[in-house]
Amino acid sequence: MVPVEHTEHVSIVVLYVRMNDSEITVLACGAAILFLFGLVHMGGLEFIRWAKPNQQKHRYVGLLFTFWGLAALHLAEIGLGAVALSLLLSYPEYGALSSGFGSSAADYLYFAGVSFATLGYTQLEAHGAIRLFVMMLSLSGFMLITWSATFIYTIWGESFRE
């Protein structure tokens, strides 16, 4: 239902969205994982910056260390997403994934990784409230990968600035 109020120069559109308790809970979990990812990622970037070899002496080693550090950081974040996904899917009221989905750790890791890295493009579909968590996982992946790209670009610039 979209009621519209007309004013002299502006039309204001107000959208009323009705969500059930499961959808609200799953969306809140998605927002919480986005917040957690932000904290983990910021800490990981600070650690990588601190631990990488001296840029003046070991330019390429520092860049490779940064690259592999970012890969490990993203894998850890995907792992956190997989754990959260498995916990949420243990409650049937939150929904399910399509019939081709198993329940092994590799299945959860695959689905979380694909959702994180490709904005959710996978052969599996989410049904029910869990779709909202998958949406937040995809948003998180996009934001964190972009943040990492900016970080490695900065490290590259610092390494080769003369």
N, C-alpha and C positions, 0 to 999 in steps of 0.2 A: 504494500500500500504506500503510495507516494502522494501525500497531500502537498499542495502548492499554495503558497501565499503570494499574492501579487502586491507589490508596493509601487510607488510612483515610477521608479526607474529600474528596479531590481526584482527579479523573481527569485524567491528563495525556495529551494527544493529540500524538503526534509524527508529522509528515508528512515522508515521504522523497520528495524531488523529484529526479528524474533528468533532467538536461539534457545535450544533446550539446554538442560544442565550438562549433558555430556559434551555438547559443542563448546560451551563456555569453559568447561574444565580442560578440554583438549587444547583450545586456543590459548588459555592461560599457561599451560605447559609449554606450548610453542613459544610464547613470549618469554617465559622463564629460560628456555634453552637458548634463545637469541641473546638474552642478557648474560647467561653463563658463558656462551661462546665468546662474547665481547671481552669478558674478563680474562678468559683463558688465552685468547689470541693476543691481547695486549701484553700479558705476562710472557707469552712465548716469544713475541717479537723483541721484547726487552732482553730476554735471555739470549736470543740469537745474536742481537747486537753486541751484548757483553761478551759472549763466548767465542765469537768468530776471530780468526787470526788477524793480526795486524794488517791493515789494508796497505800500508806503504811497503811492507816487505813481501807480503803474500797476497797479491791482488786476486789472482784466479782462485786460490785456495779459499780465500774469504768469500768470494762469490759462490763457489760450489758448496761451501759450508752453509751459507745462507739458503741456497736452493734446497739442499737436502734437509735443513732444519725446518723450512717451510713445509716441505712434503711430510715430514714426521708430525708437525703441528696439525696439518690438515687431516692426516690419518687418525690422530688422537681425537680430533673434533668429530670426525665421522664415527669413530667408535663410541663416543658419548651419545651421539644421535642414535646409533643402533641400539644402545642400552635403553635409552628413553623410549624408543619405538617399541622395543620388546616389552617393556613394562606397561606401556599404554595398551598394546594389543593383547595383553593378558586379561584385560577386562572386555568381555564381548560387547558391552554397551557402547564402547568407543569406536566400534567398527572393525573392519578386516581389510586385508589385501586380497587381490584376485586369487583365483583358485590355483595358479601356478606357483604360489608362494609357499615355501616350506616353513619350518620353525627352527632351523639350525642357526647358529651364530653367524655362519657365512651368509645365510639368506638375509638376515637383518643388516649385516655389514654391507652387503651388495646393495640392498634397497636404499639404505641411508646414504651410501656413497654416491649412487646414481642420482638420488634426489638432491644431494648437496652440490655435486659437481656439474650437473646438466640441467638444473632447474626442473628436475622431476621427469625428464624424458626417459621412460622405461617401458617395458612390456607389461609391467604389473600396474594395476590400478588400485587406488585406495577407495574404500567405500565407507560411508558413515562419517562420524565426527573426526576420525583420524586424518581425513583429508586436510583439515585445518592445521594439524601438526606437520604434515608433509609440506604444506605450503610454507610454513614458517621455517622448516628445515631447508627448503630451496632458497628462500630469501636469505637465510643465514649464510649458506654456501656462496651465493652471489656476492654478498657484502664482504665476507672474509677473503674470498679469492681476489676480489678487487683490492682490498686492503693489502694483501700480500704482494700483489703485482706492484702497487705503489711503493711498498717497502723495498722490494728487490731493485726497483728502478732507482730508488734513492741510494741504496748501497752501491749500485753500479756507478752512479754519478760520483759518489765519494771516493770510490776506488780509482777512478781514472781521471779525476780532475787534476789538472796540473797547474 
